[in-house]
Amino acid sequence: MQRECKKINLENCENLADFLTNRDILPTNQMSLLKFLAINALELSAPATPALLEQNQSKNISDTFTKPQGWMQLSGHPESIVPTTTGIVRKRVTSLADSEVEAYNLLCQETQTAKIIPQFYGTLQMNGEHFIELQDLLSGFKDPCVMDIKMGCRTFLESEVTNKTIRPDLYQKMIAVDPYAPTAEEREAQAITKLRYMTFRESKSSSQTKGFRIEAIRLRGRSPVKDLKTVCTDEQIEQTIEEFLNAKRSVHKELIKRLKYIRNVIEKSQFFQRHEIVGSSIFIVYDDEKVGVWLIDFAKSRQLPVDIHVTHRAEWQPGNREEGLLKGMDELINAFEAVYTSNSIRKCLQI
């Protein structure tokens, strides 16, 4: 599917904030800064983080925004998210044979599985680049609360850590986070392998122990909290969930129900039985009227060799392709239920 797309001229807007808050150009009910921040949570490397727009040129700004051709391109990301004003986001892929294109095509063939992911509208090629078109998960929500949760005990592909070369740059990154982390041998070499660095990084969050980590949240009326990777203890996780839900028991109950439904679909899905799922996220949105929960981001999904089967719960050992997706779902549901139970007990004691 190919389309001709008009370009956008934002000549009076020096940055994203100026653009999205300039009411003469774009009414706030069409796209807010929050909306842009939250859809960027689809990006593994920078959830809920604002970015400058690469600004293209057009003769008629108002015409561009009333038509689906208008688009904005994020700068600085290899797989940028391109929001539109039509309830669709576009995500850049390397080609039409990209693993994420394949994943969405297969996921949509399963009736139940299609209900736990963003709606997939197909692929788009323009200006020599390739995109997938997905449902804007914030469309229809009014000033929502948003949470982005990275799933899995391992959020890197095995192919990314096969190089055994020891690297001084990764050693420096490690000691910048924790100067006591290197072993005596690593300290002497002043270098570590990429596998060592990646597993170290996972160990500093709840990913390794819980199979999930809370990446970012946005509460109503507040700026997004974008770096929550070090939230890792039961107490820290539950406090974060409690703050996010703000004692909204009906929302809490619906979220647990939806998370259990997603887990059940994953357990029965042919796609998930035959694929390694690395770096996907649970994306939660709610406002005063409705709740939404989806599994997003399949850029690192990979079909398994015919002789390898995964449970998505077993511990990862190099070569077994386990990533802990379902372990993460189990632990995430447990955390939400623990907060719900604690609040119920507190409410009973108050009565």
Buried (B, 14 or more C-beta within 10 A) or exposed (E): EEEEBBBBBBEEBEEBEEBBEBEEBBEEEEBBBBBBBBBBBBBBEBBBBBBEBEBBEBEEBEEBBEBBBBBBBBEEBEBBBBBBBBBBBBBBBBEBEBBBBBBBEBBBEBEEBBEBBBBBBEBBEBEEBBBBBBBBBBBEBEEBBBBBBBBBBBBBBBEEBEEEEBBEEBBEBBBEEEEEBBEEEBBEEEBBBBBBBBBBBBBBBBBBBBBBBBBBBBBBEEEBBBEBBEBBEBEBBBEBBBBBBEEBEEBBEBBBEBBBBBBEBBBEBEBBBBBBBBBBBBBBBBBEEEBBBBBBBBBBBBEEEEEEEBEBBBEBEEEBBBBBBBBBBBBBBEBBBBBBEEBEEEEEEEE
